[in-house]
Amino acid sequence: RAKDPTQDLHQELFDLWIEGKKKNFVTPKEAKDIMGITNNLNSDGTVTNNKSTSSHFKPGKAYFYPTLKIHKLQKEDLKPGVEPPFRLITALQDGITKRSDVFLASQYLKDLEKDFCSDLLTDSTDALQWLDFVDSEHSPIQKKSFRSFTYDFKALYDSLTPPLVIEALNSAMSSCREDWSEDFCKWLTKLVELSLRSSAGVFDQNWFIQLIGIPTGGSLCVQIANIAVYYLMNKCVYSNPELMNKIVSARRYIDDGTGLFEGTTDEFKIWIADVNKALLSHGLIIDEYQIEDPGKYVSFLDIMFTFDSLGSLQTDLFIKPTDSRSYLHFKSSHPNHIYSGIVYSQCLRLRRIINCQERLKEHLNNLKKAFLAACYPRKMIENISNKVLNTARSLSRKVQAPDDQTSLHLPIRVISTYGSDDDLVSVTKKYEEHLSRTRSFSESDTAETSQETSSTSATPRTRP
């Protein structure tokens, strides 16, 4: 138990942001928008750095909740009264450093994470692209001997310590951000340290602080965990030629690792033992792993993969035994495009993951049954699934870069809960002719305003 640390920690955070503002690490606008730091002129010409009185900037109270690990149970164990394993999460969406953490993640740590962690996979599409790359880089004769493997770190967030995280962060900044000044790096490090110390929440009207590990529910958690794990794996494993001698390639998604091994199953078990020995003094340990002979699948995220006896890559969908295959019921109250969108996205997911047409057909047939059980129209399901079946498989990401010239004239769209804005829509349509003649709704005025805004916006700065 602990006393309420909110005010003391928030004042410390506020002071750090004033420091960042004075040293030009953040702009006055960023300091105002994120922390509510005023930027008015005093009579003597100095600038104010006072706290905004708006409730928008006042921290709320974090709390704790368990996430149930249903997937750790066997299907036959899912009975009333069962107690599944769980992970305790600190809900920091209203926490002391929430606004600051979101800014740090978006402006600095997400890009640093990508540049530093060369073993990182961000999702299943990333994993499939990696497998395709490995497939293209090796001959069929080599690939015939590849054994696929996966592993999992035990209680990752509880095993990482704040000092280790800071050590890893400093290493990442040193190797990937040479343009960042030492003073700026120290400021950023202090903000991350404060974020780790701010993992305090309320339970049963009492305050508790985290004593072991790092928080799992904050906006920085994934980035700092990835940076710390890569730092250790690179230091203890990847840079060791003896440990990497039989590893063809290795990748990781937070605490889940995967790769390809050129050796026997017994040799891989020895490799796991050696890796655990190298990581033991740092608090990490691999407690679960799987390795299979060529032609047998291992599961990673929602993918199963292997290289078969011909040296060909085979990928398939991984479905956990506890997956109920339940989808939004067709008779629920949603617009029609939602249902067709769900069918299309799920079919497209299968098309992306599965690289064999026959296996794809089989999975699509099973998916059709799941949608029919949820009362989706058979014709809708058939039309969409056939369209996807005849679509070429693609792992490329669709990124549309906006045209600087045309983007100035794009309309501003208002997104609201379905059906909640009927009155607004009807009134707007009724008076559309009159509204179009006003300054606010005039296309020429809107474009002119956009151009003025664009010309006066701040240019990106290189961090000191």
Disulfide bonds with the S-S distance in Angstrom:
none
